[in-house]
Amino acid sequence: MIDLVYFAWVRERIGLPREQVETQAATVTDLVAELRGREERYAAAFADLSALRVALDQELSEFDAPLAGVREVAFFPPMTGG
């Protein structure tokens, strides 16, 4: 079981701040493919991965990162500094 956390417009498109999922995905990309197949709101949220960042257990990561042992996956738009 993995905790998924959604921030900003990702949360708005999906309609949830967080959820738990059971997955067989080996990488973040595999997980995103599973989520996209769930329903339209996930397909919309994950339509353009270049507009997203991902963190695994609160560490910034890449979409090709393995999910083995990961407890939390967070999706969010790129941060802007000021």
Secondary structure, DSSP 8 states (H G I E B T S, - for coil): -EEEEE-HHHHHHHT-SEEEE----SBHHHHHHHHHTT-HHHHHHTS-GGG-EEEETTEEE-TT-B-TT--EEEEE------
